[in-house]
C-alpha cells in the first residue's frame, strides 16, 4: 500500500503564507516529505481536499499543478510496482530529480546489493606485503558464502527472497532467527555452522551501510546476539621450553629430507619471534636487516620486528640459493603465480608440518598436542616468563601486549614454580 498526500502548514518565513509538502508513504517504511514549490495564503488552503479553495487567487492554476504533480508520482510508483521493483518512499521522492536520484540509490541499497558490493570490492582489492602483491579473493569468497547462507535462510525461514530485504529488516528478531537457523544447520553437520564468522560478516556489512548513511541501519540490534557474535576464548597452544628443546634435538636420521624441512620451518617460527606459518612461507631475504627481521604480517596490518637469533640465521642459510626467487624457504615454485595459488600452497605445507610434528611427538613420546601454531605461543610464553617487557615481546611478535596475553601466553613452568614456592614457604 502506498499513498501521496499534500500537507499545508504556516511558512516559517511568513506565517500568513502556506508551505506545502508532499507526503510519500509506503507500508513498512517511514513517511518521507518533499517541499512543493507552490504557495498561497494559508487561509486559502483546504486541508481536507488538499487544494486551494475555489475563488481564491489563481486557485484553478495552482490546483492543476498540484494534481499533475501527484499524478506524475503515482504513475511512477505504479510503473515500479508493475516491474516488481523493490522501491522506497525516498526513491520515489527523488524519482524526477537526476542528481538526488543518484544519491537516493545509494541510501536505499538493499542488503543483498551491499553484500555483493563487498564481494566485488574484495575481489578487486590488492595489497602489497613485503614487496609482493596479495589479493583478497579469500575474503571475497567469505561474502559470497554469506550471501548464499542468507538467501537460503530467508527462503526457508520466511519464504521470502533475500533481494527484498533492506536494512530496516535487519532487526533483533531477524538476527536471533538467523543465529538459531545457523546453529540448526551446524548441528546437522556436527559443527557450529561458522556462526560467529557469519554474524560478524553481516555486522561488517551493516556497519559499512551505517557509515554510508544508509537508511534504517540499527547497529544496536546486534547486541541481542550476546556471546554468539564474540569469538570464543582461545587456548594457547604453547608448549614448555623443555619440550621444545627435545623436539629440536631429535635424531634427524629418523626423518625424511622433506620432514627435516618441516621441522626447520617450525623451529624457525619459534626462534623468529613466533612468526606465523603464512609469514614464514612468504618471508623474503629483503626482510632481513642485519640483526633483525622486519616484515609486515600477512593476516594483520602489523609490522613485526624480531631479533635475528643465530639459530634462526643458521636455518635460513641452510636453504639459501635453494628457494624460488627471493624467498627464504623452498615453499613456492614458478607455478605459484598468484597470491591465491600461494595461499593454497601455504595451507598444504602447514598440514604437512603438523603431520611431521605428530610423527616427532610419537617418536619422542611427547603427550602434548604440537602444531605449527605452537611455535608462536611458545616463543611469547618463554620471553614473558624470562622477565622481558611485554611491549618488547609484542613488537617482536607483531601484536599488542593485550593480544599476546589474551591469546598466546601460557604458564608452562607450573611444576618449577610449585617447587620454588615449596622451598619459599
HELIX and SHEET records of a PDB file:
HELIX    1   1 UNK A   42  UNK A   44  5                                   3    
HELIX    2   2 UNK A   59  UNK A   83  1                                  25    
HELIX    3   3 UNK A   89  UNK A   93  1                                   5    
HELIX    4   4 UNK A   98  UNK A  107  1                                  10    
HELIX    5   5 UNK A  111  UNK A  124  1                                  14    
HELIX    6   6 UNK A  137  UNK A  158  1                                  22    
HELIX    7   7 UNK A  162  UNK A  164  5                                   3    
HELIX    8   8 UNK A  167  UNK A  169  5                                   3    
HELIX    9   9 UNK A  172  UNK A  189  1                                  18    
HELIX   10  10 UNK A  195  UNK A  211  1                                  17    
HELIX   11  11 UNK A  219  UNK A  229  5                                  11    
HELIX   12  12 UNK A  241  UNK A  248  1                                   8    
HELIX   13  13 UNK A  252  UNK A  254  5                                   3    
HELIX   14  14 UNK A  257  UNK A  271  1                                  15    
HELIX   15  15 UNK A  277  UNK A  281  1                                   5    
HELIX   16  16 UNK A  285  UNK A  287  5                                   3    
HELIX   17  17 UNK A  310  UNK A  318  1                                   9    
HELIX   18  18 UNK A  339  UNK A  364  1                                  26    
HELIX   19  19 UNK A  374  UNK A  385  1                                  12    
HELIX   20  20 UNK A  390  UNK A  397  1                                   8    
HELIX   21  21 UNK A  401  UNK A  403  1                                   3    
HELIX   22  22 UNK A  404  UNK A  408  3                                   5    
HELIX   23  23 UNK A  414  UNK A  424  1                                  11    
SHEET    1   A 3 UNK A   2  UNK A  11  0                                        
SHEET    2   A 3 UNK A  14  UNK A  26 -1                                        
SHEET    3   A 3 UNK A  32  UNK A  35 -1                                        
SHEET    1   B 2 UNK A  45  UNK A  46  0                                        
SHEET    2   B 2 UNK A  51  UNK A  52 -1                                        
SHEET    1   C 2 UNK A 126  UNK A 129  0                                        
SHEET    2   C 2 UNK A 132  UNK A 135 -1                                        
SHEET    1   D 3 UNK A 288  UNK A 289  0                                        
SHEET    2   D 3 UNK A 292  UNK A 296 -1                                        
SHEET    3   D 3 UNK A 303  UNK A 307 -1                                        
END                                                                             
